[in-house]
């Protein structure tokens, strides 16, 4: 049986309980999950790349199948470097589906062996996104139910 390594790419600005939900589900399906934190300067992240990597590592420390890397290349290039032909993407709503479907087809057009697996978070996490968390932070809004407890201090003391 072949070792099944999958990449879960994203900006993770910051990682949320929704992301963790997807990671838990993926761990049940694959032998290794590479959480690939994108540099993604175009999105102008709230947290530095180093801080996002640190938060992802803290949030996933209980998952022995998870490794965390950063990348600033095409996802297909990263998949070649990591010898991984499975991409994991989360779908919260129909609006996510259209974008993710286009990206999945684009990636497959660049590398035919690349498969994208779409996972839905549980209903309680379906509304959570990093942008929701970021929109609450400037107003000291409660985010403790949206993010892993292990990174709450990092988020609240971001200055």
N, C-alpha and C positions, 0 to 999 in steps of 0.2 A: 504494500500500500504506500502511495506517495505522500510525503510530508506536505501538508497543506498550509501555506503561509499566505496571509491576506494583509492588505494595506488598508488602513482606515485613515484617509487624508482629510485635512481640514485646517482652518486657521486656529480654532480652539481659543477664541479671544473673548471670554475664557472658556475652559471646559465646563460643561454643565451636566446636570443629572441626566438629561436626555442623551448626551454623548456617552455617559457611563452605561446607560441602559443598552445602547447599541453595542458597546464593547462587551458587556456581559453576554449578550445574545451571540455575538460573533465568537467568543471564547468557547461556546458550546458546539460550534460548527467547525472550527479550524484549529490546527495545531499551534499556530503562532499568529499573533496579531501585531502588526507594526503600526503604531499610531504615528502618522507622519504629519508633523506640524509645519505648515507652510509659512514661509517668511511673509509672503503676500503684502508687500508695501503698498500696492494699489488700494487695498482695503483700509489702509491707515489704521492698523490695530491700536487699541487702547493700551495693550500690554506689549512689552518688548518680546522678541522671539525667545530670548533666554528665560524670561519670566513665564511665558506660556509653556515652554518645555518643562520647566521646573514644576508648574502646577499640574500638568498632565502626569508627570512622574509621581507626584504626591497622590493624585487622585486614583492612579492605577496600581499603586504599590502592592495591593492585595491580589493582583491578577498575575500569576507567574508566567502566563502565556504572552503577556504584553511586553513589547519593547517600544521605546520612544525614540524617534529620530526627527531631525529637521530636514527640510528640503526647499530648494528655490529653483527647481527645474521642472520640466514637464513630468507629469505623473508616469507616463510610459517610460521615460528615462529612469526614474526611480524604481519602477517595477523591474527593469532590466538589472539595475545595480543590486537589488535585493532578491533577485530570482523569485519574484512573486507575480503571479498572473491573475490574482483575484483582487478586486477593489471592492471595498464595502462603503456603501453610502446609506445615510438615513433619510427616510421620507416621513415628514410630519403631515403634510397636506397635499392636496392636488396641485397647488402652486409649485411645490418642490418637485413634483414628478416631471413636469415639462422640462425644467432646467436640467435635472439629473439625467433624464432620458437623452437629451441632446449631448451632454457631456459624455455619457456612456458610449453613445454612437461615435462621437469624435475620437475618444480614446481607442475604441475598437477599430476605427479606420486607420489609426497609426500603428496599431499592434493587434493583429487578428486573434492572437492567443489570449488577450486580456478579456476577462469576464468581470462584469460588474454585478454585485449582489446588493439588492435593495432591502433594507430592514426597516421596519416601523418600530418606533418606541412604544412602550406601553401607554395606555390612554392617559395615565396620570402625568406622563412626561411629554405628551404630544404637543403641548403649546410652548414648551421651553426652547429658547434659542439664545445664543450668545448675545444677539442684538437686544433682546428683551432685558437681559441682565445688564448690559452696558447702558441701556436707557434709564434704568433705575438707579444706578450708582451715583450720578451727580446730585441726586436728590436724597441721598441716604435712604433709598427705598429698601425694603426687606428683600434680601436675595437668598437667605439661608435655606429656603425650601427649593431653590433652583439650582444650586451648585453643591458639589461635594463638600462635606464638612471640613475635610482635610485642607481645603484651599480658601476657606472663608476669611481667615486672617490676611492672606495674600491679597485678596480682592478688596477688603475693607481698608487695608493699609497700603494702597497702591501708590501713594505720593512719594 
